[in-house]
Amino acid sequence: MKFVKIDKEKFKPTKNSVKELIFLAYLSFILFICTEVMSAMGTTSYGYIENIDLYLGTGILFILLGLIIFVFKKDEKKYYIGGFIVFLIMMPFMKYAWDKFFAFLDVPDENIWCLLLDYLIILVMLSPAIFLKKKVFYTALISVILILLSIANYFISIFRGIPLAYSDIYCIGDALSLTKSFLGDNSILFISAGVTVLIICLVFLFIKEKRGFRISSYSNIVVFVILAIGTYSYYLNLINTKTLIYYSANMVKTYRYNGYVYSTLESGLRFIRFKPKDYNEDSIMAIRKEVDSNTTSSKKATLASTKLTNISSNETKKPNILFVQLEGFMDPMAIKGVMYTKDPIPNFRKLQKEGIYGKMKTPSIGGGTARTEFEVMTGIDLEFLTDGEVPHYTILGHEILNSVASTLKKQGYSTHAIHNNQGNFYNRNKAYSSLGYDTYTSVEYMDNVERTETNWAKDTVLSEYIKECLGSTERNDLVFTISVEGHSPYPTDADKYDLPLKVVNSSLSESDKNQIYYYINKIHETDEFIGDVVDLVDSMDEDTIVVFYGDHTPALDLLNRDEGGVDRTTTPYAIYSNFDLDTNFKGGDISAYQMSTIMLSLAGVDLGPMENVHKTLSSEKNYKKYLELIQYDILFGEDYYLSEDEKTTSSNLKMGTKDIKIKSATVQGNQICIKGKNFTRKSVVFINGKEENTMYVNKNTLRVYYDKDDIDNIDDIVVKQIGLHNIPLSQTNSIKLSN
């Protein structure tokens, strides 16, 4: 029997093979530091560590990288000795730099082992270069991709308070539009030019790089295999010892503790829809039987977290039901060591003192408005989905789900959604149709919209459109309103603004104080909007119940550092009605996915499928397990749970409650004057299918400059409401030019 003869010479390490390994190991360390620091900077004030420390540390790393390249290029013994001496001299500086970086990352000592995993992952990603002939090109390509992703993560974290995740691939269009809005055209051109230059450089490098030896020594293959197996084994060990953490609602903490690169990869793995253990038709039908039995035998509603009983009310007369979701809303008085010239939220405080109130656990922290919105609307717990996932894209783009809207529509309600932001942001104009809403009034259908210093629409405009929705039909109404004024980012130089409320008696840094100063003034205006809604409800002769709640805590740097003594997983809520609620329910701690159960129960209306699940099973020991199984079945499984009469259909969603119409179009000098009704500043005239520069005069008049020589060729004039990405949300009737 012959054995394969192994050429031992091929497995001997060579000078080139050792160089490759040293270079990849050190470059991986630089990329590790850069990605982690960029991730931390995105969710933490830049002033949290002196700039000089960052510059010095980064400078040291790149000096040593240059030293390695120089020594390898010279390839002489004296340079190796000299390089080693310089390396020893710089070791104290490297230790200083690492201590500063580690302090900046703000990671507990025990979680340094998670950061080691992050470094190993980057090293594994770079290691295939040892098998390639164009080694420099591959190394540069992976390095550029990692750096660009970390830069994108930095800006996304600043904007919305939570890091970049795999699910954000569905939101690329929205991200580009927001980048344009908040950075400006010049910045976009600069960024585009930079990316273009990088691509050109990579292409040039690929063309110019000479093909080297594919494998300088087979010993490197052995090293790579050991590294790959070792990294995976190390990962399993961190999982088994529960060193790696996972906070479904706190992506910032998860990314900070586990490391940026690992957390980003994990967000992709979590996107795979694994079937839960014990999922089958028998298990689902057993749960259904228990829900039906409890629903039939008892009218009582119980929530395990609050011990609630008998929260049904107003069973003979159906009230209007209002949900008001407040952007970044929390109680500023909860921040320790900070005082203000007056209470920023007196109206909300009054509701807490006089009515039903408590704390609501939200599915995200610092950002992710649509996630909380989804839980409240559908009763679905996002803990069983993936990090940062926005179901408006990943689920509602192709699935039709039961919601408070579809449930109340079956009971004769008109259903409306309102948001003072772009109508197709987060895919809402399609998602709301999948949820069963009749109308959706976005900022494109609003007039007299005021803007904050950071260009978000102020919330004061919303009360007018809530009133408009309530008066749009003779039926009872559901109005789901989402505010935006309190949105991040919060300027660290806000002291340049002259705002009425001030921060006093604070030992905070100037950047933290300025952020809080700006924030309290914005939510003070939101609180004034709350007062307007309460006044509106009181002025009505129809029974109406309304809940106000925060979508998530704000992305203040102080809170991102887990300082200030604030529970970032919850936001306050308060329920108010203009009629007596015959209930023993006083509020307490709930989850966002339980809010619809509470509101529909208090209103005395029939509950939907998920509301019945929460009402009947929340006191059960296996409540969360049941939720996981039911939700998987409804969202991704065989759909055993829902009966045929519980399944719903999408709605013919109307944008805005009022029709936008053209009445006439006439020539006036070198202009075409379009007369109609309900125009807004987002109304754009299209002539013969071509978009024209449109002048908004008032809600009844638009004007367009037009070449007199082409007037005879006009066949078709329409007005479209233009949303994000320059996409039309709706259009008017078509009209011809009047003589």
Secondary structure, DSSP 8 states (H G I E B T S, - for coil): -------GGGGS--HHHHHHHHHHHHHHHHHHHHHHHHHHHHHS-GGGS-HHHHHHHHHHHHHHHHHHHHHHHH--HHHHHHHHHHHHHHHHHHHHHHHHHHHHHT--GGGHHHHHHHHHHHHHHHGGGGG-SSHHHHHHHHHHHHHHHHHHHHHHHHHHSS---GGGGGGHHHHHHHHHHHHHHHHHHHHHHHHHHHHHHHHHHHHHS----S-S-THHHHHHHHHHHHHHHHHHHHHHTT-S---TT-HHHHHHHH-HHHHHHHHHHTTS----TT-SHHHHHHHHHHHHHHHHH------TTTT--------SS--EEEEEEETT---GGGSTT-EESS-S-HHHHHHHHHSEEEEEE-S-SS--HHHHHHHHHH---GGGS-TT--HHHHTTTT-----HHHHHHTTT-EEEEEESS-TTGGGHHHHHHHHT-SEEE-GGG-SS--B-TTS-B-GGGHHHHHHHHHTSSSS-EEEEEE--TT-S---TTGGGS--S--EES----HHHHHHHHHHHHHHHHHHHHHHHHHHHHHH-SS-EEEEEEESS----HHHHTT-SS--TTEEEEEEEESS-------EEEEEGGGHHHHHHHHHT----HHHHHHHHHTTSTTHHHHHHHHHHHHHTS---SS-GGG-------EESSS--EEEEEEEETTEEEEEEES--TTEEEEETTEE--EEEEETTEEEEE--GGGGGG---EEEEEE-GGG-EEEE---B----
